[in-house]
Every structure is written in structure tokens, then in C-alpha cells.
Amino acid sequence: MFRLSNNLVGILNLVTFLLSLPILGVGIWLSNRANTDCERFLEKPVIALAVFLLVVSLAGLVGACCGVSCLLWLYLLLIFLLIVILFCFTMFAFVVTNEGAGRAVSDRGYKEYRLGDYSNWLQKRVANTKNWNKIKSCLADGMVCTGLAYKSVNDTIEQFYKEHLSAVQEMISVELCKLSKQFYSAVSIVTSCILACGLNFNAQSGCCKPSDDCGFTYISPTVWNLTVGTATSSNSDCSLWSNDPKVLCYNCQSCKAGLLDNIKSDWKKVAVCNIVFLIVLIIVYSFGCCAFRNNLRR
């Protein structure tokens, strides 16, 4: 019984160490094979996470099983910092996702999104040109609007208006999902937050079609022609719309708002999952403290 805490901490960290190896391998593979901004965006976070897990698990494993108190103390410090960071992030996520929602449109199967409805902090993230260019690259790589064009190509205007455009099946980046399938099952809650590969991005309504305010003439789901009188619309997105498949409404405020609506929804889910993860971490931390006390007694 005296060594029970040490053995449990050792086993937990052995499992974490083994999980960190494929994550590190994928991070290195991404750094050598990444061809798009989306893939390159994952490179550093994945490698950083893998190295962190590797260091923490080795410190905990050696400290608990070999009785090295200084390493076990380092392990407990890192776990404590992780608990504090996760707690702060969880509280922050609940605060910044407390505002904003899609607006229902009369006789439409979809909602429309307004950037001003969301928290100022989230708005600033998408207002950054560098950040948004990376997101647009992901949208292009994932062929977000191409799926809508093929799916509804034969729809009449009445049929199109009844379509539910609240999420895309292609996800924010098909390429990222393909890459992550190799190791996704081995990734923790923290990694899944970074990858965000399960994202149901409200992009079809915000990015793939002009706002209903513009009054454009429907030709196909991603082709809308300017009609008389639309130039006077107060909606700035109307002037940003283009029938070019590479442009569409990717620069529109509604597209950014669609992303924020997705973040709002997913961050709330992540925050709930983090509460469970925090409870697990606190239990592990408690076992680690017992193991540290055991080392001091030896």
C-alpha cells in the first residue's frame, strides 16, 4: 500500500509517454510535408504539445518509479500549472462565448450572422488580417462552398431557401482531418482543442452566399447576380460578394461571424469537457503528492 501511489503515477505517465510519441512523429512529419497554410498552422502546436507531454510524463515516470524527488517535484509543478491554465481557459471560454447567435430569417431554412453580435475579444481575432488569411486558406483547402454548389446545383430558389446551411460536412479543412486521423484517437482534450478538426463551421450561410439584405438574383447556390437597387444596401458585405469560387463572400463580415458562431458553440463544449479533464488532473495531482511524500519518507 505504501507504494500504491507511486505505481499508479508511474503507470499513468507511462501511458502518457507512449501517447506523446505518435503525436511528436506526426508533428515532425507535418514540418517536412506540409504544403498549405492550414497544415503548417498545426506544425508548431502539435510538436509543442508532444514535447510537453514527453517531458511531463518522463519526469513523473522517473520521479515516481525511481524515487527521484526533484523530478517528481517538477512533475507536480507542471501539473499544477496545467490545472491553473485549464481552469482560467474554461472560465474565459464561458465569458467570451456568452454573447452572439445566428439570426433566424423569415421563410428560410438557414440563419444569417452579424459580426457585431459577438464579443469584442472574438471580433478582434478575426479582424486581424493575418489570422483571417490563414482561415480563408483553410476554407479554400476544405472546399467548404464547393460541397454546397454540388449538393444544391439543381435547386430552384424556393428549394434553396429551405436548405439548412448551418454547418458544412466538409469541415473547416478536409486536409487537416485526413492528417489527424492517423493519431486522433491518441490525442487528449487539449490536442483536440488545437486541431479543431471536428469543427462544424457555419460557413455555408455566411461565406458561400450573399446576405439576403443584398437582394441579389439567384442563379445557383454560389452564383448570384447584382440586381437593380442593391447598390444602395447598407450592408457592406454586398459590395464584397464575388461569383469567383476563390472569393465568394470569404471577405465578408458574415463569414467571420459564422466562424465566431462555431467557436462559441465549440468552446462551450470544450469548456464542459475541460471540467471533467480538470477533475481527472486533480486526482492525478493528488496521487502525485502522495508519491512525493512517499519519496521523502524513504
Steps between C-alpha positions, in 0.01 A plus 500: 500500500793729573606493132150505350507872417844472339389204287183673384687820408761289317236311299311818407816670382616196306173511304541878445858448383391241244223728375741792455722307256250474209394862558864611475545283189204663327629846596839425343330349195289815464809722515651308207189435292267797561394661173230743612463771764245280674746215540785731599275658763486165681872431489626701799202440735515123445877483557474727808223286648692178434819636661303623801333161549836328451678711763217481754451125462873425527531717811202328659609151395860527621404699807233255616664167407864583574439714806655817353329769707623799299347363178176416675491853640547636146220271381264627771587860416421449131173323580403779739571762230295299250208489745517878549523567124209268419288652775569853373432398139172333600378811683618720211320280245171533686539880518592571135239259359216652699402735215382450144280263303379449146193699398199312366383621160133487407410211264862380491646170614826669599613775734707807423784635712608850603852563628390768746290250694808325642744596775760769425786261579383249239437776246859622536634150425332487157560869431873422488585470130776246555270272702216528251722424200596170664134420565410581138775263390342227710161570348644473151690178581189347656281591198233624739285666234572245227295244692204737512526573127495129408234404750249768404596563137151411370307679775249767410506820703213370716681172567824679580332728753384190689850353520657469845832678458603511864795260464728344240572132465842573351614659833734798516779307335471158346878488478540542876247229569681258271830572673360468849323167442838330540527598863172665605398214728820549699456871548376654824238769553768767469613373158149479366453865596809591296402290198135599504458242227148412601393853425148549366565841349191715430661605173250410232264776605767756584769432240340328202206728425429873526282632779128512433525877556683534169202384294719332239348280229543127560667306218648210696601447866834679448411725206290812566462794266470866594151640453371856472492682831738274692781755486313709759499222759650601835659157535872537418521130412302560181793678336740223607309216335655341189393206286864395480514161686827609662346819638121465554428662839820387675585865574151577632417584860234227488768240426702610802183498709428143387842396626439674834164328536678168456769597751230604746331162473817290502672691781202439725525128430876509558449691827264230626750229398776695673308485827514119480866516397575730795346251743721225355808723525424585863473129581832432324655795683379357832661163423816685401509681834466167680784356290717804578433453871594133466832598340579735786435225753740258333 
